[in-house]
Amino acid sequence: MSVPNAKKTWYSDLPTPTANPADISVSELRALMDDPGLVAGRDYIVVDVRRTDLDEEPANVVHPAAVNLPAQSFHQTLPMIFSLLHRIPKVILHCSSSKGRGPRCAGWYQDYLDQQNCKTSAAYVLVGGINAWRDAYPGSIVDI
C-alpha cells in the first residue's frame, strides 16, 4: 500500500542494483594516483555522481582525477557510460559520503558490465566519498 503524498526519490522507478562493488579507501586511491606507472583515465578513473549538492559548501570541491556523471541520469545513460569507461580497469565512483548515490551507481555500472560479460573494467566505491577525500587530502582537491 502506498503512502498518500509520499515523496518519490529520484531512483524510485529505477532497478535496485544487484552487484556489490568492492570498496576502495582514500589511501588506496592516493596510492593509485602516486604510482608513476598508472595514468588517470587509462588505468583508473574517478566518477563523481553528485549533482544537486555539487556546488553547495562544504561539498563544492571535486577530486582532481574525477569526471562528473550525475546519479540522476546515470542509469538511463549506462550504454554510453559503458562505451566510454569499459576499457578502464578501475572505475571508482563516489558522492558526498558514498552511502547512497555512489554505491547505487557503482552497482548499476557493475551490473551493466556483468550483463555485457565485460572483464576489462570493474566498479569500486570510494569509502567516505569526497568528504573523506577532502578530510584526508585537503591540498588535493579542486574548488568549484
N, C-alpha and C positions, 0 to 999 in steps of 0.2 A: 504494500500500500504506500503510495507516495504522500509526502507531507505537503499540504497546500502551501503555496507561495515559497517553497523551498528553493533556495538559490542554487542553480546548476553551476557546477565547476566547468572550467574550460575543457576538461578532459572527460566529462560525464558521458559523452556519446562515443568515446574512443575505446578501443580494446585495452584491457589490462595486459601489460607485458607479462610474458611467461618466463623470459630469461632472467637470470640473476647475475648480472655482470660483476666481475671482480672489482674490489676497491683498490685505489692507489692513493698513497699518502702524499702530502705536500712534499715531504723529504724525498720520496721516490721520484716524484715529478721533477724536483730540483736536480736530482742526480741525472735524469734523462737530459735535462737542459744543459747540464755542465759537461756531459760526455761529448768530447770533440768529434767522435765518430758518428754522432747522431745529428740529424737535421730535422728541425721542426717543419712539419708539412710533408715530410717524406717518411720519417721513422715514427713519428708521433704527431698528434695534433690535439689541441685543447679546444673543446667546443663549449662555449658559454651559452646556456639556453635561457638566460634571463631576458625579459622584455620590459614589462611594466615597471620593474624596480631597478632597471639598469642605470637610470640617471638620478636615483634618489640617494642622498647621503645616508650612511657612510658607504653604501654599496656602489657608488659611482666610480668604480675602478674596474679595470679589466686586466686579465693576465696577458703578459706580453706575447705569448705564443697562441693566443686564442682567436677564434672566429666566432661570430655571434649568429646562432641559428635558433631563434626563439622557440620555446617549447610549444607555444600555442599553435604553431604551424608545422612543427617537426614531423608528426606522424603523417600528415597529409602530403608532405614533400619527401618522404623516405626514398622513393625511387631516384630522385635527383641527388639527395644526400648520399645515397649508396654509390651512385655513379662518380661522385666527387671524392669520396673517402675510402672506398673499398680496397684500395692498394696501400693504405696507411696502416701499419700493424697495430698501433695503439691509438685508439680514439678515446680521449679522456673527456668525459662530459661533467659539467658542473652547473649549479645555480648558485644562489647565495650561500646556502648551507648544505646543499646536496642531500636534503632529506625529502624532497618531493619531485620537483621538475627534473633535476639532474638524473636521479636513478630511474625515473619513468622513461625519459628519453633514451638513456643508455639501454634500458630493457627493450624498447622498441627497435633501436638500432641493432642490437644483438639478435633479436627475433628475426629481423629482416635479413641479416647476414646468414642466420641459420636456414631460413627459407630458401635463400639463394645458394645454399651449400658453399658459402664463401669462407675460406680458411685463411685468407690473407689479411684480415682485419679482425679486431676484437674491441668490444666496448669496455670501458672502465669508468668508474665513478670516483671523482676526486673527493676524498673524505673531507668533510667540513666546508666544501665549496670555496668560493672566492673569499669568504670571511676567514677561513683557516689559512689560505694563502697570504692574504693581507696581513694577518697577525704574525705569521712565521717569517715572511719576507717583505716587510713594508717598503723596502727600497726597490723592489722588483715588481711594481705594478704600474699601470698606465692610468692616469686620471682622465676622466672624460667630462 
